[in-house]
Amino acid sequence: MSEQIVRFEYQGESSERLDKILAARFPEYSRSRMQGLIRDGFVQVNQTVVAKTGFTVESGMTIEVHLPAVQPVELQPEPIPLKVIFDHPEVLVIDKPAGLVVHPAAGHESGTLVNAVMGLMPDLEGIGGELRPGIVHRLDKDTSGLILIAKNERAHRFLQDQFRLRQVKKVYLALVDGKPPTPNGRIEAPIARDPAHRKQMAVVPAGKGREAVTEYFTRESFPEHTLIEAHPLTGRTHQIRLHLAFIGCPIAGDSVYGRRKVSLPLRRHFLHAARLIIRLPGEKQPRTFESPLPPELEQILQQLRKS
């Protein structure tokens, strides 16, 4: 896609911030994306480059926006097999296996879900001015199950708005050590970066972290374990793992927040994103997507039912 130049006259009844005008004019782009274009010198007002996002525009002023061509990124497409649950014109629903890192980072520059999606869709439109898929929400490396991938910025923003407004229902299955204090419950415990272990998160006192809320429901009880259905109402990093450990029943196999002594023959933590209910771009009614437990987790349950 080559550079586009859009020129228009602002006809507002009162003065307005430049970034707000552009966000309304280009709903397919996020406001932060438009702010970046302003700061990088891609926007002119009355033929003068304006680099201040809060610049006041008066009615009758002419705005010119240069939308740069989508740029390739250093990430390389890789032929990694993916289980596609649903292929929408603007969204992919993937059933992610445990062990697959979602996004490239230090130590995981390749072999990720992003690399796999780029290999699956060579004609990707791109997100944020780059030829890459949009990760709408994330799953930990060893968490399996449903994950959404936006193919373009319009879809990315549309889906993220639903997460932000808590209009998405996410359902996880977790096998925990022990039993929760009540069969069903609601956990409200703020989460922040663990000051002692920077790669980990921690439940912190009120006012010290970000709000985090998880509802849980007991689905099956065993002598030393409980199968729980968890509904995260917020999307904090490691939220379900932290919250269940916080109430005294950590997820079985969790090497970070779980018990030191492994209680079951697991090579990963028993957490699976089983159901996702969300509205897709261009559709009025939400869709429900489901993923069955992977065989290695189902086998653990079968063993517990026999014991």
LUMFIMAR-834047 format. One line per field, with one value per residue (C-alpha): residue number from 1; residue in one letter; x, y, z; chain. Coordinates in Angstrom, 2 decimals. Each point is the difference from the previous one (the first is absolute). Layout:
# residues N
num [NUM_...]
residuo [A_...]
u [X_...]
v [Y_...]
w [Z_...]
cadena [A_...]
***
This chain:
# residues 307
num [1_2_3_4_5_6_7_8_9_10_11_12_13_14_15_16_17_18_19_20_21_22_23_24_25_26_27_28_29_30_31_32_33_34_35_36_37_38_39_40_41_42_43_44_45_46_47_48_49_50_51_52_53_54_55_56_57_58_59_60_61_62_63_64_65_66_67_68_69_70_71_72_73_74_75_76_77_78_79_80_81_82_83_84_85_86_87_88_89_90_91_92_93_94_95_96_97_98_99_100_101_102_103_104_105_106_107_108_109_110_111_112_113_114_115_116_117_118_119_120_121_122_123_124_125_126_127_128_129_130_131_132_133_134_135_136_137_138_139_140_141_142_143_144_145_146_147_148_149_150_151_152_153_154_155_156_157_158_159_160_161_162_163_164_165_166_167_168_169_170_171_172_173_174_175_176_177_178_179_180_181_182_183_184_185_186_187_188_189_190_191_192_193_194_195_196_197_198_199_200_201_202_203_204_205_206_207_208_209_210_211_212_213_214_215_216_217_218_219_220_221_222_223_224_225_226_227_228_229_230_231_232_233_234_235_236_237_238_239_240_241_242_243_244_245_246_247_248_249_250_251_252_253_254_255_256_257_258_259_260_261_262_263_264_265_266_267_268_269_270_271_272_273_274_275_276_277_278_279_280_281_282_283_284_285_286_287_288_289_290_291_292_293_294_295_296_297_298_299_300_301_302_303_304_305_306_307]
residuo [M_S_E_Q_I_V_R_F_E_Y_Q_G_E_S_S_E_R_L_D_K_I_L_A_A_R_F_P_E_Y_S_R_S_R_M_Q_G_L_I_R_D_G_F_V_Q_V_N_Q_T_V_V_A_K_T_G_F_T_V_E_S_G_M_T_I_E_V_H_L_P_A_V_Q_P_V_E_L_Q_P_E_P_I_P_L_K_V_I_F_D_H_P_E_V_L_V_I_D_K_P_A_G_L_V_V_H_P_A_A_G_H_E_S_G_T_L_V_N_A_V_M_G_L_M_P_D_L_E_G_I_G_G_E_L_R_P_G_I_V_H_R_L_D_K_D_T_S_G_L_I_L_I_A_K_N_E_R_A_H_R_F_L_Q_D_Q_F_R_L_R_Q_V_K_K_V_Y_L_A_L_V_D_G_K_P_P_T_P_N_G_R_I_E_A_P_I_A_R_D_P_A_H_R_K_Q_M_A_V_V_P_A_G_K_G_R_E_A_V_T_E_Y_F_T_R_E_S_F_P_E_H_T_L_I_E_A_H_P_L_T_G_R_T_H_Q_I_R_L_H_L_A_F_I_G_C_P_I_A_G_D_S_V_Y_G_R_R_K_V_S_L_P_L_R_R_H_F_L_H_A_A_R_L_I_I_R_L_P_G_E_K_Q_P_R_T_F_E_S_P_L_P_P_E_L_E_Q_I_L_Q_Q_L_R_K_S]
u [0.00_1.45_-0.17_-3.38_-0.59_-3.32_-0.88_-3.16_-1.38_-1.03_-3.62_-0.58_-2.25_2.82_3.77_1.28_3.20_1.77_0.38_-3.68_-1.02_2.18_-1.26_-3.57_0.93_1.90_-1.95_1.94_3.12_0.51_0.42_3.53_0.83_-1.18_1.96_3.10_-0.51_-0.33_3.18_1.88_-0.87_-2.57_-2.73_-0.30_-2.46_-0.35_3.10_2.16_1.27_-1.45_1.72_-2.11_-2.83_-2.05_0.29_-3.26_-1.70_-2.57_-2.91_1.03_3.60_1.32_1.52_2.25_0.92_2.66_-0.76_3.29_0.13_-0.16_3.57_1.34_1.42_3.03_-2.23_0.20_-2.92_0.45_-1.82_-1.24_-3.23_-2.98_-3.48_-2.36_-3.42_-1.53_1.27_-1.88_0.95_1.54_0.61_1.54_-1.04_2.86_0.13_3.48_1.94_1.91_3.68_-0.52_1.09_-2.48_2.24_3.72_2.11_3.49_0.83_-2.93_0.77_-1.45_-2.29_-2.88_-3.70_0.64_2.60_-2.45_-2.87_2.27_0.86_-3.68_-1.06_2.65_-2.45_-0.55_-1.23_1.87_-0.35_1.43_1.69_1.82_-0.57_-0.80_-3.10_-1.78_0.07_-3.29_0.64_2.73_0.38_3.00_2.41_-1.26_-3.69_-1.91_-3.22_-1.78_1.73_-1.10_2.17_-0.97_0.99_-0.14_-0.13_-3.76_-0.67_2.69_-1.62_-3.53_0.93_2.14_-2.87_-2.16_2.70_0.41_-3.76_-0.18_-2.40_1.97_-0.64_3.05_-0.29_3.03_0.25_2.55_0.85_1.22_1.72_-2.36_-3.43_-1.10_-1.44_-3.48_-1.21_-0.71_1.32_1.36_3.62_0.81_3.72_2.18_2.98_3.36_3.54_1.73_2.73_2.13_-0.36_-0.38_-1.06_-2.90_-3.21_-1.44_-3.22_0.56_-1.87_-2.81_1.29_3.33_-0.99_-2.60_-3.51_-0.42_-3.21_-0.57_-3.15_0.33_-2.32_0.74_-0.65_1.34_1.54_2.66_1.64_2.97_-0.92_-2.85_-0.96_-0.94_-1.60_1.53_-1.50_2.49_-1.86_3.26_3.04_3.07_3.17_-0.10_-3.32_-1.69_3.20_0.59_-3.59_-0.43_3.31_-1.13_-3.04_2.14_-0.57_2.76_-0.25_1.46_3.32_0.62_3.75_-0.11_-3.02_-0.81_1.21_3.63_-0.89_-1.66_-3.24_-0.75_2.03_-0.31_2.56_-1.96_-2.53_-3.59_-1.61_-1.98_-1.93_-3.12_-2.64_-0.08_-3.10_0.57_-1.49_2.02_0.34_-3.08_-2.20_-2.77_-0.17_2.90_1.45_0.99_3.20_1.02_3.12_0.01_2.62_3.24_0.55_2.75_-2.34_-3.01_2.15_0.81_-3.71_-0.74_2.69_-1.45_-3.50_1.25_1.92]
v [0.00_3.37_3.24_1.69_3.75_1.12_3.71_1.42_3.17_-0.13_1.13_-0.31_2.34_0.67_-0.45_-3.51_-1.93_-1.21_-3.61_-0.19_1.28_-2.59_-2.84_0.87_0.46_-3.31_-2.47_-2.93_1.24_0.29_3.42_-0.93_-0.84_3.45_1.66_-1.80_1.35_3.53_-0.28_-1.45_2.95_-1.64_2.58_3.60_2.71_2.86_-1.35_0.06_-3.16_-0.34_-2.39_0.73_-2.51_2.49_2.78_1.98_-0.02_2.68_-0.41_0.67_-1.15_-2.50_-3.23_-2.20_-3.49_-2.18_-3.65_-1.88_-3.25_-3.08_-1.02_-3.54_-0.97_-2.11_-2.86_-2.89_-2.17_-3.59_-3.19_-0.90_-2.06_1.74_-1.26_2.63_-0.12_2.77_2.11_3.31_2.59_2.16_-2.40_-3.40_-2.18_-2.34_-2.99_0.55_-3.02_0.10_0.82_2.57_3.53_2.61_2.96_0.30_1.32_-0.36_-3.69_-0.74_1.88_-2.80_-2.97_2.06_0.24_3.30_-1.63_-2.82_2.37_1.96_-3.25_-0.90_3.41_1.43_2.71_1.38_3.63_0.85_1.74_3.32_0.74_-3.34_-3.25_-2.09_-1.59_1.70_-1.91_0.98_-1.85_-2.37_-3.43_-1.14_-2.33_-3.10_0.96_-1.61_1.01_2.76_3.19_2.79_1.43_3.22_0.17_3.80_3.07_0.46_-3.45_0.41_3.14_-1.45_-3.09_1.84_2.39_-2.96_-1.26_3.48_0.35_-3.54_-1.17_-3.19_-3.20_-2.22_-3.40_-2.00_-3.48_-0.46_-3.01_1.22_-1.58_-0.19_1.58_3.65_1.48_-0.03_-2.03_3.18_3.48_3.32_1.06_3.71_0.47_2.65_-1.17_1.67_-0.90_-1.96_2.34_-2.98_-1.90_2.34_-2.75_-0.95_1.64_0.12_0.73_3.31_2.17_2.25_3.10_-1.60_-1.75_-0.24_-1.24_-3.72_-2.03_-3.72_-2.03_-3.76_-3.01_-3.55_-2.50_-3.23_-0.96_-2.64_-1.03_2.36_2.09_2.09_0.75_3.66_2.17_3.48_3.17_2.89_3.32_1.91_-0.93_0.31_-1.97_-3.44_1.00_-3.41_-1.70_2.68_0.21_-3.74_-0.21_2.98_-1.92_-3.04_-2.22_0.57_-1.50_-3.50_-0.01_3.76_0.22_3.73_0.55_-3.60_-2.45_-1.08_-3.68_-1.09_-1.81_-1.39_-1.19_3.32_1.65_3.27_1.77_-1.21_3.15_0.05_2.81_-2.03_2.51_3.49_2.08_3.18_2.02_0.03_2.99_0.54_-2.26_1.01_-3.13_-1.50_-3.34_-2.81_-1.92_-3.10_-2.12_-3.47_-0.90_-1.20_-3.78_0.33_1.93_-2.20_-3.01_1.49_0.42_-3.56_-1.25_2.01_-1.32_-3.57_0.48]
w [0.00_-1.05_1.99_0.10_0.35_1.45_0.04_1.54_1.59_3.65_0.33_3.73_1.94_2.45_0.20_0.61_0.68_-3.14_1.20_0.90_-3.44_-1.73_2.21_-1.01_-3.67_-0.21_2.21_-1.50_1.85_3.74_1.58_1.10_-3.62_-1.14_2.83_-1.24_-3.51_1.39_2.06_-2.97_-2.24_-2.26_0.68_-1.20_0.98_-2.48_-1.85_3.15_1.68_3.50_2.40_3.08_0.51_2.01_-2.59_-0.11_-3.39_-0.83_-2.39_-3.58_0.40_-2.57_1.28_-2.12_1.16_-1.59_0.74_-0.51_-1.90_2.20_0.77_0.29_3.37_0.82_1.15_-2.42_-1.13_1.11_-1.13_3.48_-0.04_1.58_0.84_-1.39_1.70_-2.12_-2.89_-0.24_-2.67_2.75_2.89_0.64_2.94_0.87_2.35_1.44_1.25_3.27_-0.46_-2.77_0.92_-1.29_-0.83_-0.78_2.87_1.37_-0.10_-2.31_-3.22_-2.16_0.24_1.40_-0.78_-1.79_-2.27_-0.70_-0.90_-2.33_-1.75_-0.23_-1.41_-2.36_-1.19_3.51_0.02_3.18_3.36_1.20_-3.30_-0.04_-1.84_3.05_1.52_2.90_3.27_1.63_3.27_1.15_1.46_2.01_-1.77_1.82_-0.13_-2.84_-1.68_-1.87_-1.07_-2.37_-2.76_-1.82_-3.66_-0.19_2.21_-0.35_1.41_2.65_1.35_-0.26_2.02_2.55_0.71_1.01_2.37_1.45_0.56_1.48_-2.68_-0.67_1.93_0.51_1.64_1.17_1.46_2.78_2.11_3.37_2.99_2.96_0.25_-0.13_3.23_-1.58_-3.03_-1.97_0.62_-1.15_0.51_0.09_0.54_-1.69_-2.04_-0.65_-0.98_2.76_1.35_1.08_-3.29_-2.95_-2.41_2.26_1.13_3.51_1.89_1.80_2.54_-1.19_-1.71_-0.91_-3.21_-2.75_0.70_-0.69_0.31_-0.60_0.54_0.45_0.09_1.14_-2.79_1.50_3.33_0.69_3.29_-0.42_-3.04_-1.41_-3.59_-0.15_-2.66_0.20_-1.49_0.01_-0.06_-0.45_-2.05_2.19_-0.66_1.71_1.60_0.32_1.17_2.64_1.21_0.46_1.86_2.10_1.32_0.83_-3.02_-2.57_-3.46_-0.23_-1.80_0.36_0.52_0.83_2.26_0.92_2.59_-0.04_0.20_-3.24_0.77_-3.47_-3.03_-1.86_-2.27_-0.01_2.18_-0.32_-1.42_-3.24_-1.75_-0.77_-1.11_-1.47_-0.71_-2.03_-2.83_-3.22_-2.37_-2.15_2.13_2.40_2.15_1.98_-1.01_2.33_-0.64_1.92_0.37_1.60_2.58_-1.62_0.28_2.64_2.30_-0.67_0.87_3.41_0.74_-1.06_2.37_2.88_-0.70_0.21_3.26]
cadena [A_A_A_A_A_A_A_A_A_A_A_A_A_A_A_A_A_A_A_A_A_A_A_A_A_A_A_A_A_A_A_A_A_A_A_A_A_A_A_A_A_A_A_A_A_A_A_A_A_A_A_A_A_A_A_A_A_A_A_A_A_A_A_A_A_A_A_A_A_A_A_A_A_A_A_A_A_A_A_A_A_A_A_A_A_A_A_A_A_A_A_A_A_A_A_A_A_A_A_A_A_A_A_A_A_A_A_A_A_A_A_A_A_A_A_A_A_A_A_A_A_A_A_A_A_A_A_A_A_A_A_A_A_A_A_A_A_A_A_A_A_A_A_A_A_A_A_A_A_A_A_A_A_A_A_A_A_A_A_A_A_A_A_A_A_A_A_A_A_A_A_A_A_A_A_A_A_A_A_A_A_A_A_A_A_A_A_A_A_A_A_A_A_A_A_A_A_A_A_A_A_A_A_A_A_A_A_A_A_A_A_A_A_A_A_A_A_A_A_A_A_A_A_A_A_A_A_A_A_A_A_A_A_A_A_A_A_A_A_A_A_A_A_A_A_A_A_A_A_A_A_A_A_A_A_A_A_A_A_A_A_A_A_A_A_A_A_A_A_A_A_A_A_A_A_A_A_A_A_A_A_A_A_A_A_A_A_A_A_A_A_A_A_A_A_A_A_A_A_A_A_A_A_A_A_A_A]
***
